[in-house]
Structure formats: structure tokens, C-alpha cells
Amino acid sequence: RIAALLVEAAKHLNAGAALRRYDSIITASLRAGYPGPFHDEGVVYATWMDATYARCYEILAQWEAGAIAEPSADELIAMLPTLQLPD
């Protein structure tokens, strides 16, 4: 069930990347490592991906410890950081 929730988190990240026509969050985040017109956007995506997975693992650890109920996919996504893209 944890793996299924992580798949949902990955889908969420990829959907965010698709907002700027990237094929995946990895491609969007990769831009952070290179100078050029997409660098700043890449930093935003890379930071969002890291923050999202950190929060996701925190939530899943709380669930495994019995501190919270198992979240549905929608509940998990609602608890994750939001993407703040530059204009």
C-alpha cells in the first residue's frame, strides 16, 4: 500500500511538470543543473520534488507508526507541498 501511495505522489509530481510541457518531474528538475533559460524553473521543480518526497515519507512514517490513519491517495496529495511556478 505504501508503494501505491508513492506511485500517486510520482503521478502528482509528473502532472506538475506537465504544466510546463515537461515529460516528467525528472526532466523538469534536471534543468536546475544547467545554466540557461530553464535553470530557474528547474530549481523550482527540483526543490518541489525534494520537499514533496520528504513530506510524503514523513506522512507514511506517521501512518506506519500508528500516529495517523492511512491516507487515501487524495488525502496524501492534499498534505503535500504545492508547486509555486514563476510567471
N, CA, C and O of each residue as an XYZ file, in Angstrom:
348
protein
N       0.837     -1.199      0.000
C       0.000      0.000      0.000
C       0.869      1.245      0.000
O       0.496      2.263     -0.583
N       2.030      1.171      0.652
C       2.952      2.315      0.624
C       3.424      2.564     -0.800
O       3.470      3.708     -1.252
N       3.771      1.507     -1.502
C       4.229      1.654     -2.887
C       3.156      2.312     -3.746
O       3.468      3.142     -4.600
N       1.900      1.950     -3.527
C       0.807      2.543     -4.302
C       0.674      4.038     -4.008
O       0.401      4.827     -4.912
N       0.866      4.423     -2.758
C       0.802      5.846     -2.423
C       1.985      6.607     -3.009
O       1.835      7.756     -3.424
N       3.152      5.985     -3.048
C       4.314      6.629     -3.670
C       4.114      6.798     -5.174
O       4.573      7.779     -5.758
N       3.434      5.847     -5.795
C       3.103      5.981     -7.218
C       2.197      7.191     -7.419
O       2.366      7.938     -8.383
N       1.249      7.388     -6.529
C       0.352      8.545     -6.637
C       1.122      9.851     -6.462
O       0.840     10.836     -7.145
N       2.081      9.862     -5.560
C       2.912     11.060     -5.383
C       3.713     11.341     -6.650
O       3.840     12.496     -7.056
N       4.246     10.312     -7.271
C       5.001     10.483     -8.512
C       4.102     11.001     -9.630
O       4.514     11.862    -10.407
N       2.889     10.488     -9.715
C       1.941     10.982    -10.718
C       1.652     12.467    -10.500
O       1.567     13.240    -11.455
N       1.504     12.849     -9.247
C       1.261     14.241     -8.880
C       2.425     15.128     -9.330
O       2.212     16.195     -9.905
N       3.640     14.687     -9.068
C       4.827     15.441     -9.476
C       4.911     15.545    -11.001
O       5.213     16.613    -11.533
N       4.650     14.463    -11.689
C       4.700     14.481    -13.147
C       3.614     15.370    -13.743
O       3.829     16.012    -14.771
N       2.455     15.409    -13.103
C       1.391     16.301    -13.567
C       1.818     17.761    -13.417
O       1.518     18.591    -14.275
N       2.513     18.068    -12.334
C       3.027     19.421    -12.155
C       4.043     19.776    -13.222
O       4.053     20.902    -13.719
N       4.887     18.842    -13.577
C       5.886     19.075    -14.623
C       5.211     19.275    -15.979
O       5.676     20.068    -16.798
N       4.134     18.567    -16.207
C       3.415     18.688    -17.481
C       2.809     20.078    -17.672
O       2.517     20.475    -18.799
N       2.620     20.816    -16.580
C       2.086     22.177    -16.700
C       2.980     23.069    -17.553
O       2.513     24.030    -18.165
N       4.269     22.742    -17.587
C       5.221     23.492    -18.416
C       5.765     22.631    -19.560
O       6.844     22.888    -20.095
N       5.000     21.616    -19.915
C       5.282     20.744    -21.058
C       6.519     19.858    -20.908
O       7.103     19.433    -21.905
N       6.914     19.582    -19.684
C       7.974     18.599    -19.458
C       7.342     17.216    -19.472
O       6.173     17.059    -19.119
N       8.105     16.223    -19.875
C       7.561     14.869    -19.906
C       7.570     14.203    -18.540
O       6.873     13.210    -18.333
N       8.351     14.737    -17.600
C       8.379     14.170    -16.253
C       9.002     15.170    -15.280
O       9.607     16.163    -15.686
N       8.844     14.891    -14.014
C       9.453     15.731    -12.982
C      10.979     15.626    -13.057
O      11.682     16.583    -12.735
N      11.482     14.488    -13.473
C      12.930     14.319    -13.588
C      13.484     15.257    -14.658
O      14.483     15.938    -14.429
N      12.850     15.295    -15.805
C      13.290     16.188    -16.876
C      13.216     17.643    -16.429
O      14.136     18.421    -16.682
N      12.133     18.007    -15.768
C      11.980     19.386    -15.289
C      13.057     19.725    -14.268
O      13.652     20.801    -14.328
N      13.309     18.828    -13.344
C      14.295     19.063    -12.289
C      15.716     19.089    -12.819
O      16.567     19.808    -12.294
N      15.972     18.317    -13.842
C      17.300     18.263    -14.440
C      17.761     19.640    -14.915
O      18.960     19.920    -14.927
N      16.843     20.481    -15.298
C      17.186     21.823    -15.786
C      17.898     22.654    -14.715
O      18.596     23.612    -15.047
N      17.735     22.312    -13.466
C      18.379     23.055    -12.378
C      19.897     22.946    -12.443
O      20.605     23.818    -11.940
N      20.392     21.899    -13.048
C      21.827     21.656    -13.079
C      22.567     22.341    -14.210
O      23.783     22.200    -14.336
N      21.845     23.077    -15.027
C      22.469     23.677    -16.199
C      22.107     25.156    -16.325
O      20.969     25.543    -16.058
N      23.064     25.973    -16.729
C      22.737     27.381    -16.966
C      21.867     27.487    -18.218
O      21.913     26.621    -19.091
N      21.102     28.518    -18.294
C      20.272     28.715    -19.475
C      18.883     29.172    -19.103
O      18.601     29.456    -17.939
N      18.020     29.242    -20.091
C      16.701     29.840    -19.870
C      15.776     29.022    -18.966
O      14.784     29.556    -18.468
N      16.072     27.759    -18.746
C      15.195     26.923    -17.924
C      15.770     26.621    -16.541
O      15.170     25.875    -15.768
N      16.921     27.193    -16.233
C      17.596     26.906    -14.964
C      16.723     27.246    -13.753
O      16.500     26.393    -12.893
N      16.232     28.475    -13.682
C      15.452     28.891    -12.504
C      14.196     28.046    -12.337
O      13.831     27.680    -11.220
N      13.537     27.740    -13.451
C      12.359     26.882    -13.399
C      12.744     25.486    -12.912
O      12.012     24.868    -12.140
N      13.882     25.001    -13.362
C      14.367     23.693    -12.921
C      14.626     23.649    -11.430
O      14.347     22.641    -10.780
N      15.157     24.733    -10.878
C      15.395     24.812     -9.435
C      14.066     24.717     -8.682
O      13.972     24.039     -7.659
N      13.051     25.395     -9.193
C      11.730     25.333     -8.555
C      11.215     23.896     -8.565
O      10.738     23.395     -7.547
N      11.314     23.240     -9.712
C      10.837     21.859     -9.800
C      11.642     20.911     -8.917
O      11.064     20.054     -8.248
N      12.956     21.050     -8.906
C      13.796     20.174     -8.091
C      13.508     20.367     -6.605
O      13.433     19.399     -5.848
N      13.350     21.610     -6.202
C      13.049     21.915     -4.798
C      11.687     21.356     -4.415
O      11.529     20.789     -3.333
N      10.709     21.509     -5.290
C       9.362     20.991     -5.035
C       9.372     19.468     -4.934
O       8.723     18.896     -4.058
N      10.112     18.810     -5.837
C      10.193     17.355     -5.799
C      10.802     16.881     -4.480
O      10.277     15.964     -3.848
N      11.897     17.497     -4.069
C      12.537     17.100     -2.814
C      11.614     17.334     -1.619
O      11.487     16.469     -0.752
N      10.977     18.490     -1.573
C      10.073     18.799     -0.464
C       8.872     17.857     -0.459
O       8.398     17.452      0.603
N       8.393     17.516     -1.626
C       7.245     16.615     -1.736
C       7.595     15.228     -1.226
O       6.845     14.648     -0.440
N       8.726     14.689     -1.663
C       9.093     13.356     -1.190
C       9.435     13.359      0.297
O       9.116     12.398      0.997
N      10.069     14.400      0.790
C      10.365     14.476      2.226
C       9.074     14.450      3.029
O       8.970     13.721      4.015
N       8.101     15.231      2.620
C       6.817     15.276      3.326
C       6.076     13.950      3.173
O       5.468     13.460      4.124
N       6.129     13.382      1.996
C       5.461     12.108      1.744
C       6.012     11.021      2.677
O       5.246     10.291      3.306
N       7.325     10.921      2.758
C       7.927      9.912      3.636
C       7.615     10.185      5.106
O       7.461      9.251      5.894
N       7.523     11.451      5.472
C       7.140     11.798      6.846
C       5.722     11.323      7.144
O       5.469     10.737      8.197
N       4.813     11.571      6.236
C       3.416     11.149      6.404
C       3.328      9.624      6.469
O       2.640      9.076      7.330
N       4.018      8.949      5.568
C       3.967      7.491      5.554
C       4.586      6.890      6.819
O       4.119      5.860      7.305
N       5.617      7.516      7.346
C       6.207      7.051      8.607
C       5.229      7.239      9.760
O       5.144      6.389     10.647
N       4.500      8.332      9.753
C       3.485      8.552     10.797
C       2.400      7.491     10.718
O       1.931      6.998     11.743
N       2.005      7.142      9.506
C       0.998      6.100      9.324
C       1.530      4.750      9.804
O       0.839      4.029     10.524
N       2.749      4.412      9.407
C       3.338      3.139      9.830
C       3.468      3.053     11.346
O       3.348      1.971     11.920
N       3.713      4.186     11.994
C       3.859      4.213     13.449
C       2.508      4.221     14.168
O       2.453      4.136     15.395
N       1.432      4.321     13.407
C       0.102      4.338     14.011
C      -0.327      5.691     14.523
O      -1.334      5.795     15.224
N       0.416      6.735     14.189
C       0.087      8.081     14.665
C      -1.055      8.716     13.876
O      -1.766      9.580     14.389
N      -1.226      8.287     12.631
C      -2.323      8.789     11.802
C      -2.944      7.612     11.067
O      -2.330      6.553     10.934
N      -4.160      7.807     10.595
C      -4.830      6.786      9.798
C      -4.205      6.741      8.402
O      -3.607      7.716      7.947
N      -4.350      5.616      7.745
C      -3.839      5.504      6.379
C      -4.514      6.546      5.500
O      -5.742      6.594      5.424
N      -3.726      7.377      4.841
C      -4.341      8.375      3.967
C      -4.749      7.747      2.633
O      -4.103      6.827      2.133
N      -5.833      8.269      2.080
C      -6.162      7.897      0.704
C      -5.182      8.640     -0.204
O      -4.447      9.516      0.251
N      -5.178      8.291     -1.461
C      -4.297      8.992     -2.405
C      -4.617     10.484     -2.424
O      -3.706     11.312     -2.411
N      -5.885     10.828     -2.455
C      -6.276     12.238     -2.483
C      -5.876     12.956     -1.195
O      -5.441     14.107     -1.233
N      -6.020     12.285     -0.068
C      -5.618     12.888      1.205
C      -4.106     13.110      1.251
O      -3.642     14.150      1.718
N      -3.353     12.145      0.772
C      -1.905     12.289      0.748
C      -1.507     13.481     -0.116
O      -0.707     14.314      0.311
N      -2.051     13.569     -1.309
C      -1.720     14.668     -2.218
C      -2.067     16.007     -1.580
O      -1.318     16.973     -1.725
N      -3.176     16.073     -0.888
C      -3.595     17.321     -0.234
C      -2.629     17.753      0.864
O      -2.561     18.937      1.195
N      -1.885     16.812      1.429
C      -0.946     17.121      2.507
C       0.449     17.496      1.996
O       1.320     17.865      2.784
N       0.657     17.404      0.693
C       1.974     17.659      0.120
C       2.146     19.134     -0.239
O       1.159     19.852     -0.395
N       3.390     19.590     -0.370
C       3.635     20.991     -0.729
C       3.043     21.304     -2.109
O       2.954     20.439     -2.980
N       2.650     22.541     -2.272
C       2.117     22.977     -3.563
C       3.232     23.511     -4.436
O       4.237     24.023     -3.942
N       3.048     23.389     -5.711
C       4.005     23.880     -6.702
C       3.777     25.368     -6.915
O       2.661     25.798     -7.207
N       4.834     26.148     -6.769
C       4.765     27.600     -6.962
C       5.674     27.973     -8.127
O       6.842     28.305     -7.923
N       5.150     27.921     -9.332
C       5.939     28.227    -10.527
C       6.096     29.736    -10.714
O       5.187     30.508    -10.406
N       7.259     30.144    -11.222
C       7.423     31.556    -11.540
C       6.562     31.927    -12.749
O       6.228     31.069    -13.567
N       6.215     33.172    -12.852
C       5.407     33.632    -14.004
C       6.189     33.633    -15.274
O       5.658     33.990    -16.326
